[in-house]
Amino acid sequence: MGVVQPLTVVQFSITSYAFDFQKPFTFAGTTLNQRTGYILEVIASDGLKTRGEIAPLPGVSAETLKKAHHDLVEAQPHLKDFTVVLDKDDLVASLRGSVFAGFCPSVRFGVESVLFTLAAQARAVSLAEFLGGVLEDVPTAALLQGPHEKILIDARDLSGRGYRVFKLKVGDRNVPLDVKKVQDLRALIGGQGSIRLDANRVWSLKEALLFVDLAGRAQIEFIEEPLSDMGKIGEFYQATHMPVALDESLSMFADSKAVKYYVLKPTVLGGVIPCLDWMEHARQQGKKVIISSAFESPVGLKVLANLACLTEKTAGLGTERWLKGVEPLADAGGMIRKGTLG
């Protein structure tokens, strides 16, 4: 069963990284050319070693990279000699009451990643198993964005590589074009694939209703953040019966009957513990959970893959192909093969 005594963090290091995107990527109105962040490596008293990632996503995360670095510096004296208890519930309680709970979300994600992973290693189990799940390969959705023809080229390539779930960015205020994208993608992937749509809260209620009327519901798993006024999702669902997924609006509308899926970004939410909390809330409310990437490197993706093992749905982790030069971190795991992350 491995070590049963608590561990102590005896050493750590922080390194920065900058990976170029394969091409400029627009997310929530912000165009990114480079993904930047930090890798936190810790060594425990028995020699166990692991890494975590701190990388707020511009335009999505509440904090900037500068703020994350500030909090990371502030966290260092508290991380040194921190006692890592080896029971999951005890570790959760310990971290809830620690100084780390007051730091920004991306720093909490990085710190919780290393501490939970150390505890799992000491128990000689995976992070997924330590958290109560079963370690397995994680089917993941392919993210599609860009001009119409490029989307179809990418979808054809990714379908050939084993992807069966595709997340398509819509909501360009050109409803007929969005409908055409979906129709063409549907025809390309055939009846075995499914489509997730993300409108990034762009459509008016009228536009969203028109989209569903023209596109139909076939093979569409859900629409994420469909409305500019998310307070009208009940009206949208009543008219269309199209399942709604929440990401940015999760804290405001999680209990709505229109909402069938919670999309959890651990980097943005603030770590392992908020994800566990939302998973429990989803279970109580009868919702489904999707773990989603904020364009982390393989270091962060490995943690996300372990969290995804606690869910029943294909994860939203197909972002690795958008970044150049992440291979040096691939020994951490978190690389996509045949549409699965392992």
C-alpha positions in Angstrom: 0.0 0.0 0.0 3.1 2.2 0.1 3.9 4.9 2.7 1.3 5.4 5.4 3.0 8.3 7.3 2.4 11.8 6.1 4.9 13.4 3.7 6.7 16.7 4.0 7.5 18.9 1.1 11.3 19.4 1.3 12.2 21.0 -2.0 10.5 22.8 -4.9 11.4 24.7 -8.0 9.5 27.0 -10.4 10.2 27.4 -14.1 8.4 29.5 -16.7 7.4 28.4 -20.1 6.1 29.9 -23.3 4.7 27.8 -26.1 3.6 29.3 -29.4 0.1 28.4 -30.7 0.2 26.6 -34.1 -1.8 29.6 -35.3 -3.5 32.5 -33.5 -6.4 31.3 -31.4 -9.3 33.4 -30.4 -10.9 32.6 -27.1 -13.7 34.6 -25.5 -12.8 37.7 -27.6 -9.1 37.4 -26.9 -6.6 36.4 -29.6 -3.6 34.4 -28.3 -0.4 33.8 -30.1 1.5 32.2 -27.2 0.6 30.2 -24.1 2.6 31.1 -21.0 2.8 29.8 -17.5 4.8 28.1 -14.8 5.7 24.5 -13.9 6.0 23.8 -10.2 8.1 20.8 -9.3 8.1 19.5 -5.7 10.1 16.8 -3.9 8.8 15.1 -0.8 10.6 13.8 2.3 10.8 10.3 0.9 12.1 11.4 -2.5 8.8 11.3 -4.3 8.7 14.0 -7.0 5.9 15.5 -9.1 5.0 18.6 -11.1 2.0 20.9 -11.4 1.1 23.7 -13.7 0.1 27.3 -13.1 -1.2 29.0 -16.3 -4.1 31.4 -16.2 -5.8 31.7 -19.5 -6.1 35.3 -20.8 -9.7 36.4 -21.4 -11.0 33.6 -19.3 -9.1 33.4 -16.0 -9.9 36.1 -13.4 -6.2 36.6 -12.7 -3.3 37.6 -15.0 0.0 35.7 -15.2 1.6 38.5 -13.2 -0.9 38.0 -10.4 -0.3 34.2 -10.6 3.4 34.8 -10.2 2.9 37.1 -7.3 0.7 34.5 -5.5 3.2 31.7 -6.4 6.0 33.7 -4.7 3.8 34.3 -1.7 3.0 30.5 -1.6 6.6 29.4 -1.4 7.3 29.7 2.3 4.0 27.9 3.1 4.8 25.1 0.6 8.2 24.4 2.2 7.7 21.8 5.0 4.0 21.5 4.2 2.6 18.2 5.6 0.8 16.1 3.1 -1.6 13.7 4.8 -2.4 10.6 2.9 -6.1 10.3 3.3 -8.2 12.0 0.7 -10.8 13.6 3.0 -8.1 14.7 5.5 -6.1 16.3 2.7 -9.1 18.1 1.3 -9.9 19.4 4.8 -6.2 20.4 5.4 -6.1 22.4 2.1 -9.5 24.0 2.7 -8.2 25.5 5.9 -4.7 26.4 4.5 -3.3 29.7 3.3 -3.4 28.2 -0.2 -7.2 28.6 -0.3 -6.7 32.4 -0.5 -4.5 32.4 -3.6 -5.7 32.9 -7.1 -7.3 29.9 -9.0 -4.4 28.9 -11.2 -2.0 28.8 -8.3 -4.4 26.7 -6.3 -4.7 24.3 -9.2 -0.9 24.0 -9.4 -0.4 23.6 -5.7 -3.3 21.1 -5.3 -2.1 19.2 -8.3 1.3 18.5 -6.7 0.0 17.8 -3.2 -2.8 15.4 -4.3 -0.4 13.7 -6.7 2.2 13.2 -4.0 -0.3 11.6 -1.7 -1.4 9.3 -4.5 2.2 8.3 -5.3 2.8 7.6 -1.6 -0.2 5.3 -1.7 1.1 3.7 -4.9 -2.0 4.6 -6.8 -2.9 7.0 -9.5 -4.4 10.4 -8.8 -7.7 9.1 -10.2 -7.7 6.2 -7.8 -6.7 8.3 -4.8 -9.7 10.5 -5.5 -12.0 7.5 -5.7 -12.1 6.8 -9.4 -10.7 4.2 -11.8 -7.7 5.0 -13.9 -8.4 4.5 -17.6 -7.8 6.1 -21.0 -9.9 9.2 -21.4 -11.8 9.7 -24.7 -11.5 13.3 -25.5 -13.2 15.8 -27.8 -11.4 17.5 -30.7 -11.7 21.3 -30.7 -12.5 22.9 -34.0 -12.3 26.6 -34.8 -11.6 28.8 -37.8 -12.7 29.2 -41.4 -15.3 26.8 -42.7 -13.0 24.8 -45.0 -10.3 24.6 -42.4 -12.8 23.2 -39.9 -13.7 20.4 -42.3 -10.1 19.6 -43.2 -9.2 19.4 -39.5 -12.3 17.3 -38.7 -11.5 14.8 -41.5 -7.9 14.5 -40.2 -9.0 14.1 -36.6 -11.7 11.7 -37.4 -9.1 9.5 -39.1 -7.0 9.7 -35.9 -9.8 8.2 -33.8 -11.8 11.2 -32.5 -15.5 10.7 -32.3 -16.6 13.8 -30.4 -16.1 17.3 -31.9 -16.4 20.6 -30.2 -17.2 23.4 -32.7 -17.0 27.1 -31.9 -20.1 28.9 -33.3 -21.8 32.2 -32.5 -20.2 34.5 -35.2 -23.5 36.3 -35.5 -24.0 34.7 -38.9 -26.5 32.0 -38.0 -26.8 30.5 -41.6 -23.0 30.1 -41.7 -23.1 28.4 -38.3 -25.9 26.1 -39.5 -23.8 25.2 -42.6 -20.8 24.4 -40.5 -22.8 22.0 -38.4 -24.5 20.4 -41.4 -21.2 19.8 -43.2 -19.5 18.5 -40.1 -22.4 16.2 -39.5 -22.1 14.8 -43.0 -18.4 14.4 -42.7 -18.2 12.5 -39.4 -21.2 10.3 -40.2 -23.7 8.8 -37.7 -21.1 7.5 -35.3 -19.9 10.9 -34.2 -21.3 13.6 -31.9 -21.0 17.4 -31.9 -20.7 19.8 -29.0 -21.3 23.5 -29.8 -19.9 26.5 -27.9 -21.5 29.8 -28.7 -19.6 31.8 -26.0 -22.7 33.7 -25.0 -22.9 35.5 -28.4 -26.4 34.7 -29.6 -29.6 36.5 -28.7 -32.5 34.3 -27.8 -33.9 34.9 -31.3 -30.7 33.9 -33.0 -30.3 30.8 -30.9 -33.9 29.7 -31.6 -33.3 30.3 -35.3 -30.1 28.2 -35.2 -31.8 25.2 -33.6 -34.8 25.5 -36.0 -32.5 25.4 -39.0 -29.7 23.0 -37.8 -31.9 20.5 -36.0 -30.8 18.5 -33.0 -29.4 15.4 -34.6 -26.0 14.4 -33.2 -25.7 17.7 -31.2 -24.9 16.7 -27.6 -25.4 20.3 -26.2 -24.8 24.0 -26.8 -22.4 25.5 -24.3 -23.2 29.1 -23.1 -25.7 29.7 -25.9 -27.1 33.2 -25.0 -25.8 36.6 -24.4 -28.5 36.8 -21.7 -28.0 33.5 -20.0 -31.0 34.3 -17.8 -33.2 33.2 -20.7 -31.8 29.7 -21.0 -35.0 28.3 -19.5 -37.1 29.9 -22.2 -34.5 28.6 -24.8 -34.7 25.1 -23.5 -38.5 25.1 -23.3 -38.8 26.1 -26.9 -36.1 23.7 -28.3 -35.3 21.0 -25.8 -31.7 21.5 -26.7 -29.5 20.6 -23.7 -27.4 23.5 -22.3 -23.9 23.2 -20.9 -22.4 25.8 -18.6 -18.9 27.0 -18.2 -18.4 30.7 -17.4 -22.0 30.9 -16.1 -21.8 27.9 -13.9 -22.0 29.6 -10.5 -25.1 31.6 -11.6 -27.3 29.0 -13.3 -26.1 25.6 -12.2 -29.5 24.4 -10.9 -31.5 25.4 -14.0 -33.6 22.6 -15.5 -32.3 23.7 -18.9 -28.7 22.8 -17.8 -27.7 19.2 -18.4 -23.9 19.5 -18.3 -21.3 21.2 -16.2 -18.0 22.1 -18.0 -15.3 22.3 -15.4 -11.9 24.0 -16.1 -9.8 23.2 -13.1 -7.2 25.9 -13.9 -10.0 28.5 -13.9 -12.1 27.0 -11.0 -9.1 26.8 -8.7 -7.9 23.2 -8.4 -8.9 19.7 -7.5 -11.2 20.6 -4.6 -13.6 22.9 -6.5 -13.9 20.2 -9.1 -14.8 17.5 -6.5 -17.3 19.9 -5.0 -19.0 20.6 -8.4 -19.0 16.8 -9.2 -20.9 16.2 -6.0 -23.3 19.0 -6.8 -23.8 17.6 -10.3 -24.6 14.2 -8.8 -27.2 15.7 -6.5 -28.8 17.7 -9.3 -28.7 14.9 -11.9 -26.3 16.8 -14.2 -23.3 15.4 -16.1 -19.7 16.7 -15.8 -17.1 17.4 -18.5 -13.5 18.2 -17.5 -12.2 20.8 -19.9 -8.8 22.1 -20.7 -7.7 25.7 -20.6 -4.8 24.9 -23.0 -2.5 23.5 -20.4 0.7 21.7 -21.3 1.0 17.9 -20.8 1.8 18.5 -17.1 -1.6 20.0 -16.5 -3.4 17.7 -18.9 -2.3 14.7 -17.0 -4.0 16.0 -13.9 -7.1 16.8 -15.9 -7.2 13.3 -17.4 -7.1 11.8 -13.9 -10.0 14.1 -12.9 -11.9 13.1 -16.0 -11.7 9.5 -14.8 -14.2 10.5 -12.1 -16.8 11.4 -14.8 -18.8 9.5 -17.3 -18.4 11.8 -20.3 -15.8 12.4 -23.0 -13.5 15.1 -21.7 -12.8 18.4 -23.4 -9.0 17.9 -23.5 -8.2 17.9 -27.2 -6.3 21.1 -27.0 -2.7 19.8 -27.1 -2.5 20.0 -30.9 -2.9 23.7 -30.8 0.5 24.2 -29.0 4.0 23.9 -30.5 7.0 22.4 -28.6 5.2 20.8 -25.7 7.1 17.5 -26.3 9.7 18.1 -23.6 6.9 17.9 -21.0 5.4 14.8 -22.5 7.0 12.5 -20.0 4.4 13.8 -17.6 1.8 12.0 -19.6 -1.1 13.9 -21.0 -0.5 13.2 -24.7 -3.3 12.4 -27.1 -3.3 9.2 -29.1 -6.2 7.9 -31.2 -8.6 10.4 -29.7 -7.8 9.4 -26.1 -5.7 10.9 -23.4 -3.6 8.6 -21.2 
